[in-house]
Every structure is written in structure tokens, then in C-alpha cells.
Amino acid sequence: MEELKSIQGFLQQATGAFAGVVDIEIGIISKNLEVIAGSGYFEKEVGVTYDKGCMTYRLISAEGEDSILVENTAHAVCCSECAYADKCEVLAFLMMPIVFENGKIGSISLLALTEMQRRKLLNQYQKMHNFLNKLCNTITISLNEKKMETRVTSLMNQFRDVINSIHEGIISINRQGIIININHTARNILGLDSKKKSGRHINTLFTGLNLEEVFENNHSNGGEEYYGKEITLRKPDGKKVQLFYNTTMMYEDERISGAVLSFRKREEVERLVKRIIGEKKKTTFSGIIGTSSEMTNIKKKMQLIAATDSTVLIRGETGTGKSVFARAIHEESPRRSKPFVAISCAAIPAPLLESELFGYEEGAFTGARKGGKPGKFELAHGGTIFLDEIGDMPLDFQVKLLNVIENKNIARIGGVSFRDVDVRIIAATNRDLEDLIREGKFREDLYYRINVIPFTLPVLQDRKDDILLLMHHFLDYYCARLNKKIIGFREDVREALIAYPWPGNVRELENAIEYAVNIEAADKINRSSLPEKITRYFGESDTAGLEDLTSLEKKAIKAALQKYGHSTFGKEKAASALGISRATLYRKLKAINIDVS
């Protein structure tokens, strides 16, 4: 858009007003030779575009020309050459360029149409020249203001677009609590229509918000008490929605002028947290250390059933990795994008187990959280729930779990309605469930419900081929965490760790390596750095009966290469599975006379 055209309304009013003051007509023409504004006769010319024979074109084209005065158009050479000379009614004129941002954007003229106006223009030339110059300055100021207004409007529109694109609800209020602005997300969360909501008081939406307390506490403690607060409000349709909200003060002249409330649905925050936590703990079968035939067979079978929704029971001694395999099943299932929720049935006191698994409604018991609380089954909706140590579940609660499995719904404590839940159940135990059934401590019908696809994890002593892999894996892991530079194990230590029976299985081995990495000051793990329980088991120097380490190492490497192949990519995968670097693998291959090419 042309600059003068953008303030055409203002210019038309100004020319009419100022022409009346000086009693001489005024005309404004743009650089495109269009009449933008005019008084008297020239008001009828507004919108007409002249050709290049007019004086405005000559003035704009001329270098350094600051004004043109024509005392008598009848005798002026410039006017005789004008295309409009025959029909022009102007007797004399004073024309000045309008300059904006170092360029001529048009002209403004004082036009004498009568002899009296001509004499006035000539007799008061200096006064008229100064007047016209000030009028040009006024136009320039107006153009700058228009430009600034356009910029501010553009910035405001950009800011509004940014605010509306944010996935948090945003509401700004003044010091009296009147809503100034509200973004699209806030409208959607609160269930508001698209009609204007500004001008209303914030308490018409947030009935439980104490404004004075908000302003006073934020001013005195930096806003900490109003960060991540929870509030329950009722939407226009009567439904309740729980929100986490923050308040940030707005200041003007160092005084609080209002506040900005930002909020999200509680369920959205919980979903985001679970996703982040889930990603940090992500486990797949390829990431589980172990190439022994026992472990390879179990991983293959679990990969086959991961795609189904059938209930799985994982059995095994403490420390064999039941929870790791449960998570791997979830991560390789169609439910991987949904929550994986784990709960230890032995760690929760019997009176609290029902509220933990099924949740409770507001007012269900003394001390119940306002708004109630969802249970683990609700949180796992669409995903997987892992019931660890299910053999320790109280007998009277087992029938309630059985009902959930059969009916696929739950009722919160204190609630009167049922909520459908879509979850896959993976249970685990280190107890002999058949013995518990005979002793009357575990329900047989529940046993058959959870024992659909059973797996029994081998103890570490039965898969010695994997011990060496796990040793190096944990060594690398804890060296990185503890900033240690330990490159391996002394020969007698490696033999001892392979021969030790590991009653605590993988968990005990991991703890032993972590302990040794903390204690060791040399570049290799010495026997003196092992936990006392292990050194006591062997005595000071008794290493009789230990299996030859080299043969075990060779066996583990060959098994890994057989699985992943002898290509460069296969060796990288084998090194990863063995818990060592590719360079270390190549070094060991040379040491045990296996072709590395």
C-alpha cells in the first residue's frame, strides 16, 4: 500500500480544515500521481490519476528541488508544456515535496483559483512557505505514527498467534480480577464458547481462586506458593476438570498491575510425566544382556507373545530380572505408546492396596485427597499393569482382582459407578503358587486367570555363559557413572565371579560390581575390592574347581557371533550384546584365534 494512501482519511480532513484557515485550496498527490486529498474544486479530483505531464512528476523527479512557485500559470513555461494547461483553473501555486524515509512520496500544493488567492499567495509567500513546510512535517509525523501502529498491530497479532498456539491455557487479568485476554486452549479446556469472555471476573470461571491471597503471596515470596497448584472447577456442562496452574505477576511502574494464569489438565500432565519416565526406562529384548541358550529361548518366545493382549505370569527367584522382562514385553507390544504402570503387591500394606490399585473418590475416608485419586488400573488404561510379587497379595483382595480381570472394570473406593479399564496384565512372583494354593493362601481361580502364558526365568548360576557379559556391562556402566577408569578384572577375580553361585542372581552381581568400582583404586578390579561375602565364600586363596575362563569367554563370543553374524554390523551388534566395545571385541577375537576380517 502507498504511504499517503494509508492515511488518506486523515489527509482529507486536514486539507479541508487548513484550506479554510489560509483561504487557499490545498491538494495532495502521491508519487503514483493519484490525487489523494484536496479541498474545494480539488476534492472532486480525489482518486483521479494524472499523467507524467503534471508538475508533481517533475518535482519528484528533480534532484534537490525543495519547492516550486508559479506566480502566473498563464505565462509560465512549465505550465504551457503541461498536458492539462487548456482546462486547468489554477492561477498560481506553491508546491512542496513530501519526504518520508529519505524519499519523495508525493507533493502538497497551495493552489490559488482566484485573483485574490493569487495575490495572497504571492504577498505572504514566506508565511505560506513555512505553513506548507509544517504541513509536510505533520504528514511525516502521521506516517511514522501509522507505521508504528502497523508494527504494533503486527506484533500484537503475532503475539496473539503465539499465545493461541501454546498448549497451555492462558488467561490474563488486571488487579481487580477482570479478564483481559483468554487464549484458544483455555477456552477448550474450560469448555467455553468462542464469544468474547474478556470483561468478566475471573471468579466466574475459577470459583475457588482467592485473588487477594494470590497477589499478596506472589508479591511476598516470589510466587512459589502459586506454582504447580491444583484446582478443581466445574465446566458449563456440569463436568468437573482438575487443573494444575501457575500464576505470574504483571508489573507496571514496579507495582502489580495484574496476573497471568497458565494451566493444564491434570490428566495431560500425568500422561506427559508417564511418557517421559517411560522413555527413560525404555527396555527391549535386544537390550537385555544374555546370549546363553536359556535366555535366547525365553527372549524369542516373549517376542512372539508381546504382540498379543494375553495375561503373562513371569516366575523366577529374586534378582533374575522379572520386572525387566515385563517392561520389554510392554515396549515391544502395540501398547508401547501407552503407560506401563508397576506396583509391588508386597510393598503396599493390605489396607491400602485397594486404594492404590482402584483409587478412591473425594470424601471416601478421612484424609482423602480433594477430587479423589485414580488408581493404578486407571493410570494404566490402554497400556500395561505389572503386578509384581503377586504371590504376596492378601487373600481377601484376590477375589476383587479376579473380578477386575473378568469384568474389565473397576470401582473406586467410595464410588457408585464402574469405570471400564483396558489393560494388559503381567504378573510376577518368586513364590511357589501351587504350594500357596494347597495351603489356602492363593485362590486357584485367580491362578488360572494369570497363568495364561507362563515363563520361568533361569537363575544366574544356570547361565554362566552370561556372567562374563554382565560383569563387563556393569563395569562400563558404573565406571561411567562414578567417573572411574577401570579397564577390566584381574584373572583370579574373573574366575571367582564366574564360579560364585550368585544366590541374589543378576541384582547381586550388579551390586557386587558397583561396590568394587567404588572401592577399586587400580585400573583393574582386584580380589580385595570384592564384597566380603564373595571373598569369604572362596577363602583367601581357594580357587579349586573354577571353570577355565578362556573357554567360557570364547564360548560367549562365538555364541554372539553366531547370533549376529560375522559382518562389520554383526560384530557391532555382538559387541553391544557382550557389553564391550567393538575394539575390545576385535582384540579378544585375535587373542582366541578367531578371524576378524
C-alpha positions in Angstrom: 0.0 0.0 0.0 1.2 3.6 -0.8 2.3 5.5 2.3 -0.1 8.5 1.7 -2.9 6.2 0.8 -2.6 4.6 4.2 -3.6 7.9 5.9 -5.9 9.2 3.2 -8.8 9.8 5.7 -6.6 12.0 7.9 -5.2 13.9 4.9 -8.7 14.7 3.5 -9.8 16.1 6.9 -6.6 18.1 7.2 -6.7 19.7 3.8 -10.3 20.7 4.3 -9.6 22.2 7.7 -6.3 24.0 6.8 -7.7 25.3 3.5 -10.3 27.1 5.4 -7.7 28.7 7.7 -5.4 30.1 4.9 -8.3 30.7 2.4 -6.3 28.9 -0.3 -7.1 25.5 -1.7 -4.8 22.5 -0.9 -4.1 19.4 -3.0 -2.1 16.3 -2.2 -0.8 14.0 -4.9 1.0 10.7 -4.4 4.2 9.6 -6.2 2.0 7.5 -8.5 0.3 10.8 -9.5 -3.0 9.9 -7.8 -4.9 12.7 -6.1 -5.1 11.6 -2.5 -6.8 14.6 -0.9 -7.9 18.1 -1.8 -10.1 21.0 -0.8 -12.7 22.9 -2.8 -12.6 22.1 -6.5 -9.8 19.5 -6.0 -11.9 17.5 -3.6 -13.7 16.3 -6.7 -10.4 15.2 -8.2 -9.7 12.7 -5.4 -9.0 9.3 -7.0 -8.0 10.7 -10.4 -4.6 9.7 -11.6 -2.6 12.3 -13.7 0.0 11.5 -16.3 3.6 12.4 -16.3 3.0 15.9 -17.8 1.9 17.2 -14.4 4.1 19.3 -12.1 4.2 16.7 -9.3 6.0 14.3 -11.6 8.6 17.0 -12.4 9.1 17.9 -8.7 9.5 14.3 -7.6 11.9 13.5 -10.5 14.1 16.6 -9.9 17.1 16.2 -7.7 17.4 18.6 -4.8 14.2 20.5 -5.6 12.6 21.6 -2.3 9.7 23.7 -3.7 8.2 25.2 -6.8 6.4 28.6 -7.0 4.5 29.5 -10.1 3.3 33.1 -9.9 1.1 33.1 -13.0 0.3 29.9 -14.8 -0.7 31.7 -17.9 2.8 32.9 -18.6 4.9 30.0 -17.0 6.8 27.9 -19.4 6.4 24.8 -17.3 2.6 25.2 -17.3 2.5 25.8 -21.1 4.0 22.3 -21.5 1.5 20.7 -19.1 -1.0 18.3 -20.7 -3.7 19.9 -18.5 -2.9 23.6 -19.5 -6.1 24.1 -21.5 -8.5 23.0 -18.7 -6.5 24.0 -15.6 -8.3 26.6 -13.4 -5.2 27.2 -11.2 -3.8 30.8 -11.4 -0.8 30.3 -9.2 0.6 27.6 -6.9 3.3 26.8 -4.4 4.2 23.0 -4.5 6.5 21.2 -2.0 7.6 17.5 -2.0 6.5 15.2 0.9 9.6 13.4 2.0 9.4 10.2 4.1 12.3 7.8 4.9 14.7 9.7 2.6 12.4 9.5 -0.4 9.8 11.8 -2.1 6.5 10.0 -1.8 4.3 12.8 -3.3 3.6 16.5 -3.3 1.4 19.0 -1.4 0.3 22.3 -3.0 -1.3 25.6 -2.1 -3.5 26.4 -5.1 -4.9 29.9 -6.0 -8.1 29.7 -8.1 -9.0 33.4 -7.8 -7.0 36.6 -8.2 -7.5 37.4 -4.5 -6.0 34.0 -3.6 -3.1 34.5 -6.1 -2.2 37.9 -4.5 -2.4 36.5 -1.0 -0.1 33.6 -2.0 2.5 36.0 -3.5 2.3 38.7 -0.9 2.6 36.2 2.0 4.9 33.9 0.3 7.3 33.3 3.2 4.4 32.7 5.6 2.8 30.3 3.1 6.1 28.5 2.5 6.6 28.0 6.3 3.0 26.8 6.6 3.4 24.3 3.8 6.6 23.1 5.3 5.0 22.5 8.7 2.1 20.7 7.0 4.7 18.4 5.3 6.2 17.7 8.8 2.7 16.9 10.2 2.1 14.4 7.4 5.5 12.8 8.1 4.7 12.5 11.8 1.4 10.9 10.9 3.1 8.5 8.6 5.5 7.5 11.3 2.7 7.0 13.7 0.8 4.9 11.2 3.9 2.8 10.6 4.4 2.4 14.3 0.7 1.5 14.7 1.1 -1.1 11.9 4.1 -2.6 13.6 2.4 -2.7 16.9 -0.7 -4.3 15.4 1.5 -6.8 13.6 3.4 -7.6 16.8 0.2 -7.9 18.7 -1.2 -10.3 16.0 2.0 -12.3 16.1 1.9 -12.4 19.9 -1.8 -13.4 19.9 -1.0 -16.2 17.4 1.8 -17.4 19.6 -0.4 -17.4 22.7 -3.1 -19.2 20.9 -0.7 -21.9 19.7 0.5 -22.7 23.2 -0.8 -26.0 24.6 -1.4 -24.4 28.0 -4.5 -22.4 28.9 -3.5 -18.7 29.3 -5.8 -16.1 31.0 -4.6 -12.6 31.8 -6.4 -10.5 34.4 -6.0 -7.0 35.9 -5.5 -6.2 39.5 -9.3 -6.3 40.1 -9.5 -9.8 38.6 -11.2 -8.7 35.3 -10.2 -10.9 32.4 -8.2 -9.1 29.8 -7.4 -11.9 27.4 -8.0 -15.6 27.1 -6.4 -18.0 24.6 -7.9 -20.8 22.5 -6.5 -23.6 24.6 -8.1 -22.0 27.8 -11.5 -21.9 26.0 -11.2 -25.5 25.0 -10.1 -26.7 28.5 -12.8 -24.8 30.2 -15.4 -25.7 27.7 -16.2 -22.0 26.8 -17.8 -20.9 23.5 -16.0 -18.6 21.1 -17.8 -15.5 22.3 -15.9 -12.7 24.0 -15.1 -13.6 27.6 -12.9 -10.6 28.5 -14.5 -8.1 30.8 -15.8 -10.9 33.1 -14.4 -11.5 36.6 -12.0 -14.5 36.9 -14.1 -16.0 39.7 -16.9 -16.6 37.2 -14.5 -19.3 35.9 -12.3 -20.2 38.9 -14.7 -20.0 41.9 -12.0 -21.3 44.3 -9.4 -18.7 43.5 -8.7 -16.2 46.2 -7.3 -13.2 44.3 -6.0 -11.2 47.3 -4.2 -14.2 48.5 -2.7 -14.8 45.1 -1.5 -11.2 44.7 -0.2 -10.9 48.3 1.6 -14.3 48.4 3.2 -13.8 45.0 4.5 -10.4 45.9 6.0 -11.6 49.2 7.5 -15.0 48.3 8.3 -14.7 44.6 5.3 -16.8 43.5 6.5 -20.2 44.8 3.2 -21.0 46.5 1.3 -20.5 43.2 3.5 -22.7 41.0 2.1 -26.1 40.2 -1.0 -25.6 42.3 -4.1 -27.8 41.8 -7.6 -26.7 41.4 -10.9 -28.4 40.6 -13.6 -26.4 38.7 -16.9 -27.2 37.1 -17.4 -26.6 33.4 -20.6 -25.1 32.0 -21.9 -28.6 31.1 -21.5 -29.6 34.8 -18.4 -31.8 34.4 -15.5 -31.3 36.7 -12.0 -30.8 35.5 -8.8 -30.9 37.6 -6.1 -28.5 36.6 -2.5 -27.7 37.6 -2.0 -23.9 37.4 0.7 -21.3 37.8 0.3 -17.5 38.3 2.8 -14.9 37.2 2.5 -11.3 38.2 2.4 -8.4 35.7 4.0 -5.1 36.8 3.6 -1.5 35.8 5.9 1.1 37.4 7.1 -1.6 39.8 3.6 -2.2 41.1 1.5 -5.3 40.5 -1.0 -4.4 37.7 -2.4 -7.9 37.2 -1.6 -11.6 36.7 -1.3 -14.3 34.1 -2.7 -17.7 34.9 -1.4 -20.7 32.9 -2.9 -24.1 33.4 -3.1 -27.7 32.1 -5.4 -30.6 32.7 -4.1 -32.8 35.4 -4.6 -35.9 33.2 -2.4 -34.3 30.5 0.4 -33.5 32.9 0.3 -37.1 34.3 0.3 -38.5 30.8 3.3 -36.4 29.9 5.2 -37.4 33.1 4.5 -41.1 32.5 5.7 -40.8 28.9 8.9 -39.1 29.9 9.5 -41.6 32.7 8.6 -44.4 30.4 11.1 -43.2 27.8 13.9 -43.1 30.4 13.2 -46.6 31.4 12.6 -48.0 28.0 13.7 -51.6 27.7 13.6 -54.0 24.8 14.6 -57.6 24.4 17.7 -56.6 22.4 18.8 -54.5 25.3 18.7 -57.4 27.8 22.2 -58.8 28.3 22.4 -62.5 27.7 23.3 -64.9 24.9 23.0 -68.2 26.7 20.6 -70.7 25.2 18.2 -70.3 28.1 18.0 -66.6 27.7 17.9 -66.6 23.9 15.0 -69.1 24.0 13.0 -67.0 26.5 13.5 -63.8 24.6 12.4 -65.4 21.4 9.2 -66.7 23.0 8.4 -63.4 24.7 8.8 -61.5 21.4 6.2 -63.8 19.9 3.6 -63.2 22.6 4.4 -59.4 23.1 2.0 -58.5 20.2 -1.0 -60.1 22.0 -3.1 -59.0 24.9 -2.9 -62.3 26.8 -2.0 -62.2 30.5 1.6 -63.2 31.3 3.0 -64.8 34.5 6.7 -64.4 35.0 8.3 -66.6 37.7 11.8 -66.7 39.0 14.0 -66.1 42.0 14.6 -62.6 43.3 17.0 -60.7 41.1 16.5 -62.7 37.9 15.1 -59.7 36.1 11.3 -60.3 36.1 10.5 -56.6 36.0 13.0 -56.0 33.1 11.3 -58.7 31.0 7.8 -57.3 31.9 8.8 -53.9 30.6 10.4 -55.4 27.5 7.1 -57.2 26.7 5.3 -53.9 27.0 7.8 -51.9 24.9 7.6 -54.4 22.1 3.8 -54.6 22.1 1.2 -52.4 20.3 0.6 -50.8 23.7 4.1 -49.3 23.9 2.9 -45.7 23.5 0.6 -46.1 26.5 1.6 -46.2 30.2 3.5 -49.1 31.8 2.4 -49.0 35.5 4.2 -51.2 38.0 3.2 -52.0 41.6 4.6 -54.3 44.2 1.8 -56.2 45.9 4.2 -57.0 48.8 5.3 -53.4 49.4 1.8 -51.9 49.9 0.1 -52.6 53.3 -3.1 -54.7 52.9 -5.5 -51.9 53.9 -4.0 -49.5 51.3 -3.7 -52.0 48.4 -7.3 -51.4 47.2 -7.0 -47.6 47.1 -3.6 -47.9 45.3 -5.0 -50.3 42.6 -8.5 -49.0 42.2 -8.3 -45.4 43.5 -10.9 -43.5 45.6 -13.5 -40.8 45.4 -13.4 -37.5 47.2 -14.6 -37.9 50.8 -14.2 -41.7 50.7 -12.4 -41.6 54.0 -10.7 -39.2 56.4 -7.7 -37.6 54.7 -8.9 -38.5 51.2 -7.5 -36.0 48.6 -9.9 -33.4 47.3 -11.2 -34.5 44.0 -10.3 -38.1 44.7 -7.4 -40.1 43.2 -7.2 -42.5 40.3 -5.8 -46.0 41.0 -3.0 -47.8 39.1 -5.5 -49.6 36.8 -6.9 -46.2 35.7 -3.5 -44.8 35.1 -2.5 -47.9 33.1 -5.6 -47.6 30.8 -4.7 -48.5 27.3 -1.3 -49.8 28.4 0.1 -52.5 30.8 -0.1 -53.0 34.5 2.7 -55.0 36.1 1.7 -56.8 39.4 5.0 -57.7 40.9 5.1 -60.2 43.8 1.5 -61.2 43.2 2.1 -64.3 45.5 2.1 -61.9 48.4 -1.3 -60.4 47.6 -3.7 -60.7 50.6 -6.2 -63.5 50.1 -9.3 -61.3 50.7 -8.2 -58.9 48.0 -7.5 -61.6 45.4 -11.3 -62.0 44.7 -11.5 -58.3 43.8 -8.6 -58.6 41.4 -10.3 -61.6 39.9 -13.5 -59.6 39.3 -11.5 -56.8 37.5 -9.8 -59.3 35.3 -13.1 -61.0 34.4 -15.2 -57.8 34.0 -12.6 -55.4 32.8 -13.9 -52.6 35.0 -13.1 -51.1 38.4 -15.0 -49.1 41.1 -13.1 -46.5 43.1 -13.4 -46.7 46.9 -16.5 -44.6 47.9 -17.7 -44.6 44.3 -21.0 -45.9 43.0 -20.2 -46.3 39.3 -17.9 -48.6 37.4 -15.1 -47.4 35.1 -14.0 -49.5 32.1 -10.3 -50.3 32.0 -8.4 -51.6 29.1 -5.1 -53.0 30.4 -2.8 -55.9 29.8 -1.8 -57.7 33.0 1.7 -59.0 33.6 2.2 -60.7 36.9 5.4 -61.9 38.6 6.3 -63.9 41.6 9.2 -65.7 43.3 6.8 -67.8 45.4 5.6 -71.3 44.6 1.9 -70.5 43.8 1.0 -74.2 43.7 2.2 -74.6 47.3 0.3 -71.4 48.2 -2.9 -72.9 46.7 -2.5 -76.1 48.7 -2.0 -74.0 51.8 -5.2 -72.0 51.1 -3.2 -68.7 50.7 -3.8 -68.2 47.0 -7.0 -68.6 45.0 -6.9 -71.3 42.4 -9.3 -69.5 40.1 -7.1 -66.4 40.1 -4.1 -68.6 39.5 -5.6 -69.9 36.2 -6.5 -66.4 35.2 -3.0 -65.1 35.5 -1.1 -68.3 34.4 -2.2 -68.0 30.8 1.3 -67.6 29.4 3.9 -68.6 32.0 7.6 -68.1 31.9 10.2 -69.1 34.4 13.5 -67.2 34.3 16.7 -69.2 35.0 18.9 -68.3 37.9 22.2 -66.8 37.1 24.1 -69.9 38.2 22.4 -71.9 35.4 23.6 -69.5 32.7 27.2 -69.0 33.4 27.8 -68.0 29.8 26.1 -64.7 30.6 28.1 -63.9 33.7 31.1 -62.5 31.9 28.9 -60.4 29.6 27.0 -58.9 32.6 30.3 -58.3 34.5 31.7 -56.1 31.7 28.3 -54.4 31.1 28.0 -53.4 34.8 31.7 -52.4 34.9 31.3 -50.0 31.9 28.0 -48.6 33.4 29.3 -47.8 36.8 32.7 -46.6 35.6 30.8 -44.0 33.5 28.5 -43.1 36.4 31.3 -42.8 39.0 33.9 -41.3 36.6 36.3 -44.2 37.1 38.9 -45.5 34.6 38.9 -49.3 35.3 39.6 -51.4 32.2 38.7 -54.9 33.4 39.2 -57.6 36.0 42.2 -59.5 37.3 42.3 -63.1 36.2 41.6 -64.5 39.7 38.7 -62.1 40.1 37.1 -63.1 36.8 37.4 -66.8 37.7 35.9 -66.1 41.2 32.9 -64.2 39.9 32.1 -66.8 37.3 32.3 -69.6 39.9 30.4 -67.9 42.6 26.8 -69.3 42.9 25.0 -65.8 43.0 22.0 -66.6 45.2 20.9 -63.0 44.6 21.2 -63.5 40.8 21.7 -60.6 38.5 20.8 -58.0 41.1 23.5 -59.4 43.4 26.1 -59.4 40.6 25.3 -55.7 39.8 25.6 -54.7 43.4 29.0 -56.5 43.7 30.4 -54.7 40.6 29.1 -51.3 41.8 30.8 -52.0 45.2 34.0 -53.0 43.5 34.1 -49.9 41.2 33.6 -47.7 44.2 36.4 -49.3 46.2 39.0 -50.0 43.5 41.9 -47.6 43.0 43.8 -49.5 40.4 43.0 -50.0 36.7 41.7 -53.5 37.2 39.3 -54.9 39.8 41.3 -56.8 42.5 40.0 -59.5 44.7 40.3 -57.2 47.7 37.8 -54.9 46.2 35.1 -57.5 46.0 32.3 -57.6 48.7 33.3 -59.6 51.8 30.5 -62.1 51.2 32.2 -63.2 48.0 35.8 -63.3 49.3 34.6 -65.3 52.4 32.9 -67.8 50.1 36.3 -68.7 48.5 38.6 -68.1 51.4 41.9 -66.3 50.9 43.3 -68.4 48.0 41.0 -71.2 47.3 40.2 -71.2 43.6 39.8 -75.0 43.1 37.1 -76.2 40.8 36.9 -73.0 38.8 35.9 -73.4 35.1 38.5 -72.3 32.6 37.8 -68.6 31.9 39.2 -68.6 28.4 36.9 -71.4 27.3 33.9 -69.6 28.8 34.9 -66.3 27.1 35.4 -68.0 23.8 32.0 -69.8 24.1 30.2 -66.5 24.8 31.9 -64.6 21.9 31.2 -67.5 19.5 27.5 -67.6 20.6 27.2 -63.8 20.0 28.8 -64.0 16.5 26.6 -67.0 15.6 23.5 -64.9 16.5 24.5 -61.6 14.9 26.9 -62.7 12.1 30.5 -62.1 11.2 29.9 -58.9 9.2 31.0 -55.5 10.5 27.4 -54.7 11.5 27.1 -58.1 13.1 30.3 -57.6 15.1 29.0 -54.3 16.3 25.7 -55.9 17.5 27.7 -58.8 19.1 30.0 -56.3 21.0 26.9 -54.5 22.2 25.3 -57.8 23.4 28.5 -58.8 25.1 28.7 -55.4 26.9 32.1 -54.5 25.4 33.3 -52.0 22.8 34.0 -53.1 19.2 37.7 -52.5 19.6 37.7 -54.8 22.7 35.9 -57.5 20.7 38.4 -57.4 17.9 41.2 -57.7 20.4 39.6 -60.7 22.1 39.0 -62.3 18.7 42.7 -62.1 17.9 43.6 -63.5 21.3 41.4 -66.6 20.9 42.4 -67.1 17.2 39.0 -66.1 15.6 39.2 -64.4 12.2 38.4 -60.7 12.5 38.3 -59.9 8.8 
